[in-house]
Amino acid sequence: MTCLFRRPAAAILTALLTLPTLALAQPVPAPEGAEVYFISPADGATVANPVTIRFGLRGMGIAPAGADWDNTGHHHLLVNIEPSEIAMDESLPATDQIRHFGGGQTEATLELSAGTHTLRLLLGDYSHTPHDPPVMSDPITVTVE
């Protein structure tokens, strides 16, 4: 019996570290009819830096990363990357092509290189993992002068 209580902190720590892994194994369902979209800029717009992008969402709420609340998520902006290049069952990496807005932001002002860019919005759950099914916008194309 003594060995059960020798390292209770280690046992508790192991259990706490295992629980998030188990939670990540279950995809978070998206409510039927949930939709993410661009408020601005409009598809086909010509814009100048810095570019302000406004995000819209219907059928769900916004919550910061880490907040595991029902029917919520936070925005990710996909820049010049096809959805087929993304593992939709894993936490999204933070890259120049996958921009995270885990604070619950509903708009962003950023610099984009001159030229044409394809943008999409993808909602992520509390762990930055896309919902099941993914809540993703139609793509828009913008030209930065």
RADASUL-V943726 format. One record per residue. N is the residue number from 1. SS is DSSP state (H for helix, E for strand, C for the rest). PHI is phi in radians with two decimals (* if undefined). BURIAL is b if it has 16 or more other ideal C-beta (glycine too) atoms within 10 Angstrom, else e. Layout:
# RADASUL-V943726
n;ss;phi;burial
N;SS;PHI;BURIAL
N;SS;PHI;BURIAL
This chain:
# RADASUL-V943726
n;ss;phi;burial
1;C;*;e
2;H;-1.03;e
3;H;-1.16;e
4;H;-1.15;e
5;H;-1.86;e
6;H;-1.12;e
7;C;-2.29;e
8;H;-1.10;e
9;H;-1.13;e
10;H;-1.15;e
11;H;-1.14;e
12;H;-1.15;e
13;H;-1.06;e
14;H;-1.06;e
15;H;-1.11;e
16;H;-1.16;e
17;H;-1.28;e
18;H;-1.38;e
19;H;-1.01;e
20;H;-1.06;e
21;H;-1.11;e
22;H;-1.14;e
23;H;-1.14;e
24;H;-1.21;b
25;C;-1.23;e
26;C;-1.76;e
27;C;-1.15;e
28;C;-1.47;b
29;E;-1.23;e
30;C;-1.65;b
31;C;-1.13;e
32;C;-1.04;e
33;C;1.50;e
34;C;-1.09;b
35;E;-2.55;b
36;E;-2.00;b
37;E;-2.71;e
38;E;-1.59;b
39;E;-1.41;e
40;E;-2.78;e
41;C;-1.32;b
42;C;-1.35;e
43;C;-1.02;e
44;C;1.53;e
45;C;-1.18;e
46;E;-1.83;e
47;E;-2.26;b
48;C;-2.08;e
49;C;-1.31;e
50;C;-1.30;e
51;E;-1.68;b
52;E;-1.73;e
53;E;-2.08;b
54;E;-1.91;e
55;E;-1.78;b
56;E;-2.10;e
57;E;-2.61;b
58;E;-2.17;e
59;C;1.45;e
60;C;-2.61;b
61;E;-1.98;e
62;E;-1.70;b
63;C;-2.48;b
64;C;-1.19;e
65;C;-0.95;b
66;C;1.66;e
67;C;-1.58;e
68;C;-1.58;e
69;C;-1.91;e
70;C;-0.99;e
71;C;0.96;e
72;E;-2.31;b
73;E;-3.00;b
74;E;-2.40;b
75;E;-1.43;b
76;E;-2.29;b
77;E;-1.80;b
78;E;-1.67;b
79;E;-2.02;b
80;C;0.96;e
81;C;-2.41;b
82;C;-1.44;e
83;H;-0.96;e
84;H;-1.13;e
85;H;-1.54;e
86;C;-1.96;b
87;C;-1.36;e
88;C;-1.33;b
89;C;-1.93;e
90;C;-2.29;e
91;E;-1.06;e
92;C;-1.25;b
93;C;-1.28;e
94;C;-1.62;e
95;C;-2.42;e
96;C;-1.15;e
97;C;-1.65;e
98;E;-2.20;b
99;E;-1.71;b
100;E;-1.66;b
101;E;-2.24;b
102;C;-1.24;b
103;C;-1.46;e
104;C;1.54;e
105;C;-1.10;e
106;C;-2.02;e
107;E;-2.76;e
108;E;-2.57;e
109;E;-2.04;e
110;E;-2.53;e
111;C;-1.67;e
112;C;-2.12;b
113;C;-1.12;e
114;C;-1.06;e
115;E;2.21;e
116;E;-1.68;e
117;E;-2.29;b
118;E;-1.77;e
119;E;-2.09;b
120;E;-2.44;b
121;E;-1.85;b
122;E;-2.38;b
123;E;-1.40;b
124;E;-2.06;b
125;C;-1.42;b
126;C;-1.01;b
127;C;-1.87;e
128;C;1.22;b
129;E;-1.70;b
130;E;-1.02;b
131;C;-1.23;b
132;E;-2.12;e
133;C;-1.31;e
134;C;-1.03;b
135;C;-1.75;b
136;E;-2.31;b
137;C;-1.35;b
138;C;-1.18;e
139;C;-1.28;e
140;E;-2.15;b
141;E;-2.06;e
142;E;-2.22;b
143;E;-1.97;e
144;E;-1.71;b
145;C;-1.52;e
